[in-house]
């Protein structure tokens, strides 16, 4: 996997070792304090704390996650969607039915 190195540490949920992270929208992006992450072993949501130590989510993290997911959805939509096409009706389309 082409992840960026983070401090090697056990997942607080499953105990398996994690030592890299990859950003969904830009693989060159480095993880920062407050970023959300997913344990590659147990798939649990976690968050980078100080020193990039991964932590379990608390109530405030869940509120922050809703905002982060909305932003991520907008970023992914910009990457995958084209603007809608404006089409002019043809002369046949404007004729009366029947
Ligand atoms: Zn885990």
Boltz pocket constraint, residues with backbone or C-beta under 6 A from the ligand:
constraints:
  - pocket:
      binder: B
      contacts: [[A, 11], [A, 12], [A, 13], [A, 14], [A, 15], [A, 16], [A, 39], [A, 40], [A, 41], [A, 42], [A, 43], [A, 44]]
      max_distance: 6.0
